Amino acid sequence: MSLTRRLRSLLRPEAPAAGTPMRRELLLPAGPLHYELRHAPRRSIGFTISPSGLKVTAPRWVAQAEIEAALRGKQDWILRKLDEQRDRSHRQHAARVHWGEGGQMPYLGQPLSLKLGGLARYEPQARELHLGLPQDAGPAQVREAALAWLAGRARALFEQRCRHYAAALSVRYTRLSLSQAQTRWGSASANGSIRLSWRLIHLDPDLIDYVVVHELAHLHEMNHSPRFWAVVASVLPDYESARRRLREAALPTLEL
Ligand SMILES: [Zn+2]
């Protein structure tokens, strides 16, 4: 075999080493679809969509034409999933807080601008949080001050909402504590203590009220029975819309 032929056979995309991903492109009516193809010991063609794009896994014996036919057959689903993935990465990127002058963090469902220099104060009309830090404060210092303010606000607001709804529902809670959880918004235990994630402070007040009411309602009913939901609805008739929005709520990334 000549060197060029050997090289060509080595470089030929049809003959990769086992499991090596190959970049491929298929022209669809909507435009070129880029994907990564990997051969694996499996019985059928599989598609996965991740932040890095579309990955196709196929058994070694499946011909390229068959893979392309499968992609064409599923193109609507694939393109929709790729769109959703793009939206999600975009939202997550936009949600990273810049810890410096003019950086924005969501507070009660709306952006709040961070300000350096001058005295510490919150200006609700201008939607500004003056941290009372020098102009040259570093990101770690800005972040620490902003998070301390948010956590303080969370405690004050959640206490007030718990008192309000405990009276409305005629329940007594023994203790309110705050957690850092990002997925579990709240919990209630049989001894009457309520736990809420302080990260709720980023969200719309309606959503916070829903979580408060949900946990307090558990002091009546320690389950999710129709009786439990009737207790929730007795003070929040529109709770289902808040519940749905809460499921879709995205939290900002607070890392430096
Ligand atoms: Zn529950």
Boltz pocket constraint, residues with backbone or C-beta under 6 A from the ligand:
constraints:
  - pocket:
      binder: B
      contacts: [[A, 214], [A, 218], [A, 223], [A, 224]]
      max_distance: 6.0
